[in-house]
Amino acid sequence: MIKILFVCTGNICRSPLAEGILHHKLRKNNFDAHIDSCGFESFHVGDPPDSRAQEVARKRGVDISSHRARLFSTDDFDRFDYIFAMDSSHFSNIMRLTRNDADRQKVDYMLNILYPGQNLDVQDPWYHGMKAFETVYVQLDEACDRIVDKIIAEFKPK
């Protein structure tokens, strides 16, 4: 089973959206995977996703309400095959914790799936209104479509 982790700041906006979107898409394709998300800031540990993130997801049939924020741990390198960072600060924080080349090979920017090698950030919608959450959702949805295509091509029984 493939295991994917999404990482953002507080684990209440971008990463739980990506987790929910990908989980929803894989379930629709009858593909079993372990999808999770986490963050680097402890001030939201145990909290549900931001209400705006929940709303933008719910409008598209994705329920992220049961998610609870947690912190990134070095154990995540052992538990996950792929680790996607939402922006350059998350990427740097993750890379700083890598223990070896195997850990480093698992880490990438989320938007590199759409724009290879460009290391673009998924902007944080936290300080903005619903329009920012809508924009982030569309970005993550498109990136998750590509991830699904890649997973199915790579892991589908031949």
Secondary structure, DSSP 4 states (H G I P E B T S, - for coil): -EEEEEEESSSSSHHHHHHHHHHHHHHHTT--EEEEEEES-GGGTTPPPPHHHHHHHHTTT---TT----B--TTHHHH-SEEEESSHHHHHHHHHH--SHHHHHTEEEGGGGTSTT--------TTS-HHHHHHHHHHHHHHHHHHHHHHHHHHS--
